[in-house]
């Protein structure tokens, strides 16, 4: 088995609201004398360029250096992370397919999505929480929104304000719905396949906030 003691080079992002979890398909462990004797795959449940992807590439580099074996990052976005989760759940239980995700496909999706294609508890061997990060609210620079009060005022006057998130049942989606309920305004969710494409559209003005 690989050494699972904390690695000082893998320092957690010491903030709240984003949890990156590293897991593997649930498995009955064989003899590990020769492990790993082939490349290891880390499935990331969101697109390249997002927080999960960035963390996965740092982890992959460190694992490859420590284990002396190639570690490949495989982005499988979609359905709030459920697509990547299903890929890992259906993979051979041989220790060569890992998953790195935020909390959506593991702890939020089963309660917020109509159908989760796997059991997030029994379907995986949960290895470690890699780190945490803040959840922030951003507005396009052309939008007249600088504060939460501005957001509420614009939404109330216009009758509708779209907000983007990294996907259904994501933290951003949940926060947006909480604001909608608390403010009593019409905030309309625009789901993306991850934080990176959402941010691209936010910067270009396709959506006003996210």
Secondary structure as UniProt FT lines:
FT   TURN            8..9
FT   STRAND          18..25
FT   TURN            33..34
FT   STRAND          40..44
FT   TURN            48..49
FT   HELIX           51..67
FT   STRAND          71..75
FT   HELIX           79..81
FT   HELIX           82..89
FT   STRAND          97..101
FT   HELIX           104..108
FT   HELIX           109..112
FT   TURN            120..122
FT   STRAND          124..133
FT   TURN            141..142
FT   HELIX           148..158
FT   STRAND          161..165
FT   TURN            168..169
FT   HELIX           171..183
FT   STRAND          187..191
FT   HELIX           195..204
//
